[in-house]
Amino acid sequence: MILMYGSQRDYDAMSGDAADHPELSPQDFAPMHEFMRAFGEDLERSGEFVETRGLAAPVHTRRVGVKDGVAVVTDGPYAETQEVLAGYWIVECESFDRATEIAARLAKCPAPEQIAANSYADVRPVEEFRGEPVI
């Protein structure tokens, strides 16, 4: 799984609500969206693509925790959070190194500078469990 991270400020900039950055227009994001479309098509052609999803802005997040044995639900966004999960790709490929090579291609995404400065990707193997579910 390739997990793409950004920041709440990135979502604010994309929606025109960034107080501390210049407003970005849809044209500012067009090269980034084109890159992501081509990235996905390349993965489909190689047969390594399984799934991808972008996630809604952090303001639409609910965090569920536990306090004194009781579920506690908090609506986002979270001021203490500097980074947020922006989306993911599931790829099926020959090795962890190959998945890392795929994720490294994301560094070439032509995102606006303030977006690129906060973006990174994690690569994590997806565990396959058979039999009893692990809880």
MIMIMAR-527472 format. One record per atom (N, C-alpha, C): x, y, z. Coordinates in Angstrom, 3 decimals. Layout:
REM residues N
<pt <X; Y; Z>>,
...
This chain:
REM residues 135
<pt <0.857; -1.170; 0.000>>,
<pt <0.000; 0.000; 0.000>>,
<pt <0.898; 1.225; 0.000>>,
<pt <0.605; 2.148; -0.885>>,
<pt <1.322; 3.421; -0.946>>,
<pt <0.392; 4.469; -0.361>>,
<pt <0.798; 5.060; 0.750>>,
<pt <-0.012; 6.044; 1.458>>,
<pt <0.555; 7.428; 1.187>>,
<pt <-0.269; 8.321; 0.662>>,
<pt <0.165; 9.676; 0.305>>,
<pt <-0.291; 10.647; 1.384>>,
<pt <0.643; 11.440; 1.896>>,
<pt <0.341; 12.389; 2.965>>,
<pt <0.498; 13.821; 2.488>>,
<pt <-0.248; 14.697; 3.126>>,
<pt <-0.158; 16.127; 2.900>>,
<pt <-0.442; 16.823; 4.219>>,
<pt <-1.002; 18.027; 4.147>>,
<pt <-1.327; 18.755; 5.369>>,
<pt <-2.707; 19.388; 5.239>>,
<pt <-3.260; 19.786; 6.371>>,
<pt <-4.535; 20.493; 6.355>>,
<pt <-4.408; 21.757; 5.518>>,
<pt <-3.252; 22.421; 5.594>>,
<pt <-3.031; 23.627; 4.796>>,
<pt <-3.147; 23.338; 3.310>>,
<pt <-2.741; 22.133; 2.877>>,
<pt <-2.875; 21.757; 1.466>>,
<pt <-4.350; 21.747; 1.059>>,
<pt <-5.180; 21.132; 1.892>>,
<pt <-6.616; 21.103; 1.602>>,
<pt <-7.187; 22.522; 1.599>>,
<pt <-6.728; 23.355; 2.545>>,
<pt <-7.193; 24.745; 2.593>>,
<pt <-6.808; 25.483; 1.318>>,
<pt <-5.577; 25.283; 0.846>>,
<pt <-5.115; 25.951; -0.376>>,
<pt <-5.932; 25.499; -1.585>>,
<pt <-6.264; 24.213; -1.642>>,
<pt <-7.030; 23.699; -2.771>>,
<pt <-8.461; 24.227; -2.773>>,
<pt <-8.984; 24.559; -1.582>>,
<pt <-10.357; 25.050; -1.509>>,
<pt <-10.432; 26.573; -1.471>>,
<pt <-9.262; 27.240; -1.512>>,
<pt <-9.232; 28.698; -1.489>>,
<pt <-9.365; 29.290; -0.103>>,
<pt <-9.175; 28.477; 0.939>>,
<pt <-9.332; 28.938; 2.317>>,
<pt <-8.012; 29.114; 3.057>>,
<pt <-6.900; 29.158; 2.353>>,
<pt <-5.603; 29.248; 3.028>>,
<pt <-5.330; 30.680; 3.464>>,
<pt <-5.282; 30.899; 4.760>>,
<pt <-5.042; 32.245; 5.295>>,
<pt <-3.568; 32.635; 5.209>>,
<pt <-2.679; 31.653; 5.278>>,
<pt <-1.249; 31.960; 5.325>>,
<pt <-0.507; 31.666; 4.022>>,
<pt <-1.234; 31.344; 2.950>>,
<pt <-0.644; 31.077; 1.638>>,
<pt <-1.461; 31.803; 0.581>>,
<pt <-0.840; 32.108; -0.542>>,
<pt <-1.635; 32.679; -1.631>>,
<pt <-2.674; 31.660; -2.105>>,
<pt <-3.812; 32.156; -2.530>>,
<pt <-4.859; 31.271; -3.033>>,
<pt <-4.383; 30.593; -4.306>>,
<pt <-4.710; 29.325; -4.440>>,
<pt <-4.346; 28.556; -5.616>>,
<pt <-5.592; 28.312; -6.457>>,
<pt <-5.442; 28.415; -7.754>>,
<pt <-6.570; 28.214; -8.668>>,
<pt <-6.586; 26.765; -9.161>>,
<pt <-7.690; 26.339; -9.767>>,
<pt <-7.726; 25.002; -10.363>>,
<pt <-6.614; 24.800; -11.396>>,
<pt <-6.212; 25.882; -12.088>>,
<pt <-5.123; 25.767; -13.068>>,
<pt <-3.794; 25.435; -12.389>>,
<pt <-3.631; 25.868; -11.138>>,
<pt <-2.410; 25.537; -10.396>>,
<pt <-2.306; 24.039; -10.137>>,
<pt <-3.455; 23.384; -10.050>>,
<pt <-3.475; 21.960; -9.752>>,
<pt <-3.594; 21.081; -10.986>>,
<pt <-3.858; 21.663; -12.137>>,
<pt <-4.059; 20.873; -13.358>>,
<pt <-2.873; 19.960; -13.666>>,
<pt <-1.607; 20.443; -13.611>>,
<pt <-0.490; 19.533; -13.888>>,
<pt <-0.405; 18.378; -12.888>>,
<pt <-0.738; 18.642; -11.637>>,
<pt <-0.714; 17.596; -10.615>>,
<pt <-1.778; 16.537; -10.916>>,
<pt <-2.972; 16.970; -11.254>>,
<pt <-4.043; 16.023; -11.566>>,
<pt <-3.714; 15.204; -12.817>>,
<pt <-3.127; 15.838; -13.805>>,
<pt <-2.725; 15.120; -15.018>>,
<pt <-1.658; 14.079; -14.698>>,
<pt <-0.694; 14.451; -13.861>>,
<pt <0.348; 13.509; -13.450>>,
<pt <-0.274; 12.299; -12.764>>,
<pt <-1.199; 12.535; -11.839>>,
<pt <-1.819; 11.432; -11.101>>,
<pt <-2.626; 10.536; -12.026>>,
<pt <-3.319; 11.122; -13.004>>,
<pt <-4.071; 10.320; -13.977>>,
<pt <-3.125; 9.416; -14.750>>,
<pt <-2.025; 9.994; -15.251>>,
<pt <-1.039; 9.217; -16.021>>,
<pt <-0.361; 8.166; -15.131>>,
<pt <-0.083; 8.510; -13.893>>,
<pt <0.519; 7.568; -12.934>>,
<pt <-0.376; 6.338; -12.794>>,
<pt <-1.680; 6.572; -12.600>>,
<pt <-2.625; 5.463; -12.476>>,
<pt <-2.722; 4.630; -13.745>>,
<pt <-2.731; 5.293; -14.890>>,
<pt <-2.788; 4.562; -16.163>>,
<pt <-1.547; 3.705; -16.358>>,
<pt <-0.381; 4.216; -15.981>>,
<pt <0.855; 3.426; -16.081>>,
<pt <0.778; 2.175; -15.210>>,
<pt <0.232; 2.312; -14.002>>,
<pt <0.092; 1.154; -13.123>>,
<pt <-0.897; 0.143; -13.689>>,
<pt <-1.962; 0.633; -14.311>>,
<pt <-2.920; -0.282; -14.943>>,
<pt <-2.266; -1.044; -16.082>>,
<pt <-1.505; -0.332; -16.929>>,
<pt <-0.831; -0.986; -18.067>>,
<pt <0.178; -2.036; -17.592>>,
<pt <0.863; -1.762; -16.488>>,
<pt <1.870; -2.702; -15.987>>,
<pt <1.240; -3.898; -15.293>>,
<pt <-0.066; -3.818; -15.005>>,
<pt <-0.745; -4.900; -14.299>>,
<pt <-0.545; -4.844; -12.786>>,
<pt <0.050; -3.774; -12.273>>,
<pt <0.335; -3.673; -10.839>>,
<pt <-0.762; -2.930; -10.069>>,
<pt <-1.684; -2.286; -10.770>>,
<pt <-2.734; -1.503; -10.134>>,
<pt <-3.786; -2.409; -9.519>>,
<pt <-4.176; -2.117; -8.282>>,
<pt <-5.286; -2.813; -7.640>>,
<pt <-6.390; -1.813; -7.309>>,
<pt <-6.049; -0.726; -6.613>>,
<pt <-7.059; 0.252; -6.204>>,
<pt <-6.381; 1.557; -5.821>>,
<pt <-7.096; 2.649; -5.973>>,
<pt <-6.637; 3.941; -5.480>>,
<pt <-7.841; 4.751; -5.033>>,
<pt <-7.629; 5.577; -4.042>>,
<pt <-8.670; 6.484; -3.566>>,
<pt <-8.013; 7.731; -2.997>>,
<pt <-8.618; 8.871; -3.278>>,
<pt <-8.275; 10.103; -2.592>>,
<pt <-9.243; 10.258; -1.437>>,
<pt <-8.826; 10.920; -0.390>>,
<pt <-9.672; 11.084; 0.783>>,
<pt <-10.192; 12.512; 0.890>>,
<pt <-11.369; 12.649; 1.453>>,
<pt <-11.975; 13.967; 1.661>>,
<pt <-11.122; 14.773; 2.642>>,
<pt <-11.359; 16.056; 2.673>>,
<pt <-10.610; 16.952; 3.552>>,
<pt <-10.729; 16.521; 5.011>>,
<pt <-9.697; 16.783; 5.803>>,
<pt <-9.694; 16.373; 7.211>>,
<pt <-10.864; 16.920; 8.023>>,
<pt <-11.463; 18.015; 7.593>>,
<pt <-12.612; 18.563; 8.307>>,
<pt <-13.760; 17.555; 8.352>>,
<pt <-13.767; 16.595; 7.435>>,
<pt <-14.809; 15.570; 7.381>>,
<pt <-14.430; 14.308; 8.152>>,
<pt <-13.391; 14.389; 8.955>>,
<pt <-12.876; 13.235; 9.692>>,
<pt <-13.528; 13.131; 11.059>>,
<pt <-13.712; 11.932; 11.508>>,
<pt <-14.081; 11.660; 12.896>>,
<pt <-13.046; 10.704; 13.461>>,
<pt <-12.489; 11.078; 14.581>>,
<pt <-11.512; 10.226; 15.270>>,
<pt <-12.238; 9.530; 16.413>>,
<pt <-12.113; 8.220; 16.461>>,
<pt <-12.745; 7.438; 17.514>>,
<pt <-11.636; 6.896; 18.409>>,
<pt <-11.686; 7.269; 19.663>>,
<pt <-10.721; 6.820; 20.655>>,
<pt <-11.451; 6.177; 21.818>>,
<pt <-10.708; 5.869; 22.862>>,
<pt <-11.295; 5.261; 24.052>>,
<pt <-10.786; 6.014; 25.263>>,
<pt <-11.710; 6.361; 26.153>>,
<pt <-11.334; 6.982; 27.417>>,
<pt <-12.161; 6.317; 28.517>>,
<pt <-11.474; 5.748; 29.476>>,
<pt <-12.137; 5.038; 30.573>>,
<pt <-13.080; 3.959; 30.060>>,
<pt <-12.658; 3.249; 29.007>>,
<pt <-13.435; 2.152; 28.463>>,
<pt <-14.627; 2.549; 27.619>>,
<pt <-14.768; 3.855; 27.321>>,
<pt <-15.897; 4.346; 26.547>>,
<pt <-15.385; 4.987; 25.260>>,
<pt <-16.074; 4.710; 24.157>>,
<pt <-15.689; 5.316; 22.879>>,
<pt <-15.909; 6.825; 22.945>>,
<pt <-14.920; 7.569; 22.483>>,
<pt <-14.996; 9.027; 22.426>>,
<pt <-14.811; 9.430; 20.972>>,
<pt <-15.772; 10.177; 20.427>>,
<pt <-15.740; 10.596; 19.031>>,
<pt <-15.437; 12.088; 18.978>>,
<pt <-14.423; 12.438; 18.171>>,
<pt <-14.039; 13.839; 17.996>>,
<pt <-14.093; 14.161; 16.516>>,
<pt <-14.773; 15.259; 16.171>>,
<pt <-14.822; 15.697; 14.785>>,
<pt <-13.540; 16.428; 14.424>>,
<pt <-13.072; 16.248; 13.172>>,
<pt <-11.875; 16.924; 12.681>>,
<pt <-12.205; 18.324; 12.223>>,
<pt <-11.229; 19.092; 11.798>>,
<pt <-9.803; 18.748; 11.751>>,
<pt <-9.165; 18.865; 13.134>>,
<pt <-7.928; 18.448; 13.230>>,
<pt <-7.223; 18.399; 14.499>>,
<pt <-6.037; 19.343; 14.432>>,
<pt <-6.095; 20.392; 15.231>>,
<pt <-5.066; 21.434; 15.180>>,
<pt <-3.675; 20.878; 15.434>>,
<pt <-3.572; 19.841; 16.272>>,
<pt <-2.253; 19.290; 16.595>>,
<pt <-1.677; 18.418; 15.488>>,
<pt <-2.474; 18.112; 14.478>>,
<pt <-2.029; 17.234; 13.397>>,
<pt <-1.396; 18.056; 12.285>>,
<pt <-0.133; 17.813; 12.027>>,
<pt <0.569; 18.512; 10.959>>,
<pt <0.404; 17.805; 9.623>>,
<pt <0.206; 16.511; 9.653>>,
<pt <0.093; 15.751; 8.415>>,
<pt <-1.211; 14.977; 8.414>>,
<pt <-1.724; 14.755; 7.225>>,
<pt <-2.964; 13.999; 7.084>>,
<pt <-2.823; 13.027; 5.916>>,
<pt <-3.498; 11.911; 6.035>>,
<pt <-3.534; 10.945; 4.944>>,
<pt <-4.424; 11.522; 3.851>>,
<pt <-3.875; 11.704; 2.669>>,
<pt <-4.603; 12.322; 1.556>>,
<pt <-5.202; 11.294; 0.608>>,
<pt <-4.600; 10.119; 0.531>>,
<pt <-5.091; 9.083; -0.355>>,
<pt <-4.153; 7.894; -0.361>>,
<pt <-4.505; 6.898; -1.146>>,
<pt <-3.676; 5.697; -1.183>>,
<pt <-3.803; 4.979; -2.516>>,
<pt <-2.827; 4.136; -2.780>>,
<pt <-2.838; 3.192; -3.894>>,
<pt <-2.551; 1.823; -3.313>>,
<pt <-3.252; 0.838; -3.812>>,
<pt <-2.913; -0.552; -3.530>>,
<pt <-2.293; -1.070; -4.823>>,
<pt <-1.091; -1.573; -4.714>>,
<pt <-0.421; -2.154; -5.878>>,
<pt <-0.060; -3.595; -5.553>>,
<pt <-0.063; -4.419; -6.564>>,
<pt <0.370; -5.798; -6.417>>,
<pt <1.566; -5.960; -7.332>>,
<pt <2.732; -6.128; -6.727>>,
<pt <3.949; -6.191; -7.527>>,
<pt <4.904; -7.228; -6.954>>,
<pt <6.018; -7.398; -7.625>>,
<pt <6.927; -8.504; -7.315>>,
<pt <7.644; -8.390; -5.980>>,
<pt <7.793; -7.167; -5.446>>,
<pt <8.566; -7.029; -4.219>>,
<pt <8.296; -5.693; -3.532>>,
<pt <8.721; -5.606; -2.298>>,
<pt <8.640; -4.364; -1.539>>,
<pt <9.498; -3.292; -2.202>>,
<pt <10.642; -3.696; -2.736>>,
<pt <11.503; -2.744; -3.449>>,
<pt <10.798; -2.182; -4.677>>,
<pt <10.063; -3.015; -5.400>>,
<pt <9.326; -2.529; -6.572>>,
<pt <8.242; -1.540; -6.138>>,
<pt <7.534; -1.821; -5.054>>,
<pt <6.518; -0.884; -4.560>>,
<pt <7.170; 0.447; -4.173>>,
<pt <8.367; 0.383; -3.624>>,
<pt <9.096; 1.599; -3.256>>,
<pt <9.492; 2.378; -4.515>>,
<pt <9.911; 1.682; -5.555>>,
<pt <10.225; 2.349; -6.833>>,
<pt <8.994; 3.065; -7.390>>,
<pt <7.849; 2.413; -7.303>>,
<pt <6.610; 3.018; -7.790>>,
<pt <6.312; 4.287; -6.993>>,
<pt <6.384; 4.196; -5.679>>,
<pt <6.109; 5.359; -4.828>>,
<pt <7.099; 6.492; -5.091>>,
<pt <8.344; 6.170; -5.377>>,
<pt <9.365; 7.198; -5.632>>,
<pt <9.012; 8.031; -6.862>>,
<pt <8.254; 7.469; -7.792>>,
<pt <7.844; 8.234; -8.979>>,
<pt <6.944; 9.409; -8.607>>,
<pt <6.292; 9.338; -7.463>>,
<pt <5.423; 10.424; -7.020>>,
<pt <6.197; 11.706; -6.746>>,
<pt <7.505; 11.602; -6.508>>,
<pt <8.335; 12.790; -6.275>>,
<pt <8.369; 13.693; -7.502>>,
<pt <8.037; 13.159; -8.656>>,
<pt <8.039; 13.954; -9.891>>,
<pt <6.708; 14.655; -10.148>>,
<pt <5.758; 14.519; -9.228>>,
<pt <4.461; 15.161; -9.405>>,
<pt <4.633; 16.677; -9.387>>,
<pt <4.148; 17.371; -10.412>>,
<pt <4.330; 18.823; -10.503>>,
<pt <3.305; 19.592; -9.658>>,
<pt <3.321; 19.367; -8.366>>,
<pt <2.405; 20.056; -7.462>>,
<pt <2.912; 21.467; -7.185>>,
<pt <1.997; 22.382; -6.830>>,
<pt <2.448; 23.709; -6.403>>,
<pt <3.461; 23.568; -5.265>>,
<pt <4.436; 24.459; -5.200>>,
<pt <5.556; 24.344; -4.259>>,
<pt <5.106; 24.126; -2.818>>,
<pt <4.117; 24.898; -2.355>>,
<pt <3.699; 24.751; -0.964>>,
<pt <3.043; 23.406; -0.695>>,
<pt <2.477; 22.782; -1.714>>,
<pt <1.902; 21.441; -1.568>>,
<pt <3.025; 20.412; -1.577>>,
<pt <3.928; 20.522; -2.529>>,
<pt <5.038; 19.575; -2.651>>,
<pt <5.914; 19.563; -1.400>>,
<pt <6.061; 20.711; -0.759>>,
<pt <6.927; 20.813; 0.421>>,
<pt <6.419; 19.967; 1.585>>,
<pt <5.126; 19.684; 1.626>>,
<pt <4.545; 18.932; 2.745>>,
<pt <4.140; 17.514; 2.381>>,
<pt <4.362; 17.106; 1.165>>,
<pt <3.878; 15.808; 0.704>>,
<pt <4.951; 14.732; 0.798>>,
<pt <4.514; 13.545; 1.130>>,
<pt <5.396; 12.376; 1.097>>,
<pt <4.526; 11.132; 1.039>>,
<pt <5.137; 10.015; 0.779>>,
<pt <4.407; 8.752; 0.706>>,
<pt <5.095; 7.717; 1.587>>,
<pt <4.295; 6.894; 2.227>>,
<pt <4.787; 5.722; 2.946>>,
<pt <4.457; 4.498; 2.112>>,
<pt <5.310; 3.500; 2.174>>,
<pt <5.053; 2.220; 1.514>>,
<pt <4.975; 1.178; 2.617>>,
<pt <3.837; 0.482; 2.678>>,
<pt <3.662; -0.529; 3.719>>,
<pt <3.080; -1.801; 3.113>>,
<pt <3.647; -2.935; 3.471>>,
<pt <3.060; -4.195; 3.009>>,
<pt <1.674; -4.386; 3.621>>,
<pt <0.790; -4.988; 2.860>>,
<pt <-0.538; -5.348; 3.351>>,
<pt <-0.458; -6.802; 3.775>>,
<pt <-0.795; -7.053; 5.018>>,
<pt <-0.733; -8.417; 5.546>>,
<pt <-1.911; -9.236; 5.030>>,
<pt <-1.645; -10.468; 4.710>>,
<pt <-2.679; -11.407; 4.298>>,
<pt <-2.931; -12.338; 5.476>>,
<pt <-4.152; -12.352; 5.978>>,
<pt <-4.496; -13.229; 7.085>>,
<pt <-5.452; -14.293; 6.593>>,
<pt <-5.196; -15.513; 6.999>>,
<pt <-6.075; -16.618; 6.641>>,
<pt <-6.581; -17.244; 7.934>>,
<pt <-7.810; -17.664; 7.928>>,
<pt <-8.371; -18.286; 9.128>>,
<pt <-9.011; -17.246; 10.030>>,
<pt <-8.714; -17.328; 11.300>>,
<pt <-9.305; -16.440; 12.293>>,
<pt <-8.893; -14.994; 12.054>>,
<pt <-9.845; -14.060; 12.120>>,
<pt <-9.471; -12.648; 12.005>>,
<pt <-8.616; -12.207; 13.189>>,
<pt <-7.689; -11.341; 12.937>>,
<pt <-6.829; -10.804; 13.989>>,
<pt <-7.497; -9.549; 14.522>>,
<pt <-7.703; -9.491; 15.828>>,
<pt <-8.354; -8.330; 16.438>>,
<pt <-7.396; -7.638; 17.367>>,
